[in-house]
Amino acid sequence: RVSPARGPLSGGTWIGIEGSHLNAGSDVAVSVGGRPCSFSWRNSREIRCLTPPGQSPGSAPIVININRAQLT
């Protein structure tokens, strides 16, 4: 689950990505629409990051890489 589910095309929205075991591993990278989402912090159930500017209106895929394991 991602909250908030929407934000401006200009980016700059802090989002929370909920899941489980998100604090495993030490190398974390998050992208939104193929662009880096500025990682802020995480715990076992949530990752927070600042969204980049979007390329076009509409939904964008969110990808989390933890120690090179990819989660979508």
Helices and strands as residue ranges (DSSP letters): E 2-3, E 14-18, E 28-32, E 35-36, E 38-42, E 46-50, E 62-66, E 69-71
